[in-house]
Amino acid sequence: MKKITKIPLPFQIIIGLFIGVILGLYLGNNPAFANTYIKPFGIVFLNLIKLVIVPLVFSSLVVGVSELKDIKKLGKIGLKTFIFYMITTILAITISLIFANILKPGTGFNLPANLSEIKVNQAPKFIDTLLNIIPANPLKALVEGNMLQIIIFSLLLGSGLLSIKEKSKTVFAFFDGISNAMISITNAIMKLAPIGVIGLITPVVATNGPKVLLPLLKVILVVYFVCIVHALFTYSISIKVFTKMKVSSFFKKAFTPIFVAFTTSSSAGTLPVSIETVQTDMGVSKSIASFVLPLGATINMDGTAVYQGVCALFIAQVYGIDLNVYQQIIIVLTTTLASIGTAGVPGAGVIMLAMVLQSVGLPIEGIALVAGIDRIFDMIRTVVNVLGDITCSVVIAHSEKELDYTKH
Ligand code: ASP
C-alpha cells in the first residue's frame, strides 16, 4: 500500500485510465455490468468534485475581487479575457473547417437507410442567455449552480467589500477561509482520482466498443486530430509569445486537469482541479484564476467549436451537400455563438450542433449519425475547452504581472 501512494498522482491516473480501457474492452459484451457495478465509483468521484464547485468559485472570486487594489482593473481583465476567448474560438473553428475540407471525414460513409428521427432539444436563445446573466435572486443562482449568475454576484459582492475597506475584514476572512478549505478538499478528493477514472472510463469503453466506433472512425480521428493540432498550435504559441513560461512545463503542469477533463467530460466539473492547478503549480494569482477559469468553463469552448465544425462538414459530406465559402463563414459565426451558449457539462455540445446545422440549412437528423457515440467526442473536446481556459488564465496573469514565476 505504501508503495502505491508513492507513485505520483498523474501516473496513478494514467494507470487508472489503462485499467478502465482494458476492463471496458473485456466487458464489451456485458456493458450492463459496467454500468451497474463500476459506473457508481465514477459517479461518486464526480459528485465529490462537483460539490466543491459553487463554494469554491463563489468564495475565491469574492476574495479575488476584494484583493484587487483598483476596481478598474477588473474591467481591463474582463475585456482582455473576453477578447482572448473569442479569438481562440474563432481560430479553433477555422482550423477545424480547413482540416475537414482537406480530410473529408464524410466521404465513403454511407447514409444508413434507417436513420432515426432525432428529437433535438431547443437550444437556448442567445439573447435569453444574455438577459439571464443578472441574478434577480442570488441565492437561487447559488442553489442552482448557475455559473454566469454566480460570477456576476461574486463580482458585485467583491466590489462592495472593496468599497467598504476596513469594515470588510471579517467577511473577507470568512470567504478566504472557505476558499482555502475548498482547495484543500479538492486536493483530498483528487487522491481518489485513479479509482474515479476507472469508474468513469470503463462504462464508456464497454458501451462504445470497436463495433460501434469503427464505422465512424474517420470522423472521430479527424476531431481528435484537429483538437490536438489546435491545442499544440494555438495554446503553445500563446504561452510562448505572451508569457515567459516554458511550453513543455505548461503542458506538464496541466496534466491533471487534462485527465480529469478527459474522463469527466465536464469543464465545470474540472473547475476545482484547474483552479487549484493554476494557482498552486503555475503561479496564477487567486483573483485571475477565480475569474478567468469559471468564466471560461461557461463561455469558452474551443474543443466544442472544433467538434461542431468538423461534424457540420461531416454531415454535409454524408448527405452530398456542398457548402460554399459564404456558408462556411456562417458556420464560423454560429459556432462561436453556440460554443458560448454551450454549458460545461457532458453532452451539451451536441445540442448546440443543431443550431449550427440549422444556420446553413443542413439536415438536423444528421446529428443521429454522431449522437450515439457523443461521449467519445465529448472527452477530447472537453480537454481542449479546459486547456483553453487554463492558457488564458496564464496569459492574463502574465500581462497583469500576477504570474508567480518562482513556482516554475
Ligand atoms: N462537455 C463539454 C464541456 O464540459 C461541453 C460539450 O458538450 O461540448 O466542456
Boltz pocket constraint, residues with backbone or C-beta under 6 A from the ligand:
constraints:
  - pocket:
      binder: B
      contacts: [[A, 265], [A, 266], [A, 267], [A, 268], [A, 297], [A, 301], [A, 303], [A, 304], [A, 342], [A, 343], [A, 344], [A, 345], [A, 346], [A, 347], [A, 348], [A, 349], [A, 350], [A, 378], [A, 381], [A, 382], [A, 385], [A, 386]]
      max_distance: 6.0
